[in-house]
């Protein structure tokens, strides 16, 4: 009888022990180190001046600098013309991707809006109106960049939208 009680007690202790590592579900880790939901998200990388200048024309334009970064993750430029669409650029998966703005001219690019190509949609949102700060013909707004990618997921970045020439 004592043997049976000892066997039952041992079985109960073993049954309540912690799950060994690797036995449970594995949750993905997001880029900020938090536990994710398993959805694939497009991750943008900062671009150097050389990278962005090869993708879009120099001149009057705008940059989106994500919080915590020094280099832009988005750049756009447009001529001062109401007939020519602006161009944008992002760096995703180590590749520079060019985008076309849905409006025409630099005023539309400065307002933010939608930039697209066949696989990616980038939306720049800022409050508009008077910029939060201005410095030597450069204007800054707090802004949000949202990206949707055909092959998987979406992402959001908070930062500053900087425009000038």
Buried (B, 14 or more C-beta within 10 A) or exposed (E): EEEEEEEEEEEEEEEEEEEEEEEEEEEEEBEEEEEBEEEEBBBBBBBEEEBBBEBBEEEBBBBBBBEEBEBBBBBBBBBEEEEEBBBBBBBBEEEBBBBEBBBBBBBBBBBBBBBBBEEBBBBBBBEEEEBBEEEEEBBBBBBBBBBBBEEEEBBEBEBBBBBBE
